[in-house]
């Protein structure tokens, strides 16, 4: 790239967010009236500020949670506090070392 004469730079104001965390994903997704982000087939009762991610063909029913992450993937189900990013990373590392990459 240093010697290329056909490369141009255009300044821009695009904003930035590191979408590498569940909390940042929660911040930028559309939310329901209780602040929940739902990607899947879910029914929520008295639950606020949660992220629910599940297959469309599986019903997830959540009652009485605040600030939780529920991620139902093909081979694993994760339920934890959404704001405990360090703990979530630690859990993923533990799963990888004890159960292998299949569940991560």
C-alpha positions, 0 to 999 in steps of 0.5 A: 500500500505504501507505494500504491498511487491509486489509494485514497483516504476520505475523512468521515464521522462514522461513530465507533462501537466495539460490538465484541461484548453482549452489553454493546450488542444490547446497547445497539439492538432494537429493544422492546418496551422493557429494554429486552433484545430478543432474537428468536421465539420468546415470551417474556414476563416481568423481565427487563434489560435482557438479551434472549437469543434462540432458534426460531423453532424453539420457544423460550419463556422467561419470567422475572429476570433483569439484566440477563443473557440467555443464549440458546445455541445448537449444542449449548445453553448459556444463562448469565448476568449480561454485565459480567463480561469478564465472567462470561469470557472466563466461562467460555475459556473453561468450556473450551478447555474442559469440553472442547471447541464443539460447545463454544 
